[in-house]
């Protein structure tokens, strides 16, 4: 799946000063809600899911990521939201929930079909394995730069 095709430039927050995972989830989920992609209750359901099935992903470098998402019932139409963070925020590790992961890149998924949600999780996970792309995303100043980086990454994968 092509990540850039599901990412609205108005759902990208670059260099966010959020200090908690909850603040990041509320910000990204709020943008998706305002844009009509998700239903009322999406943010709260995502926060609740994060407590029982965390999404922090250690990437083995300086930058770690999180991929918050929730059940399809809260989604109107498929979309992604993304934030780069000026300061690391704590997410629990998706593999070991007792471990805290300092995260600076968050990609939120909102998909209305289980199969497409799984496919997008795989696409995002593959993207996050490329440190060069992560560094470019972290340095981006404009949402259009992010989309260009992601489109180029898709073409070359």
Buried (B, 14 or more C-beta within 10 A) or exposed (E): BBBBEBBBEEBBBBEBEBBEBBBBBBBBBBBBBEBEBBBEBBBBBBBEBBEEEBBBBBBEEEBBBBBBBBBBEBBBEBBBBBBBBEEBBEBBBBEEEEEBBBBBBBBBBBBBEEEBBEEBBEBBEEBBEBEEBBBBBBEBEEBEBBBBBBBEBBEEE
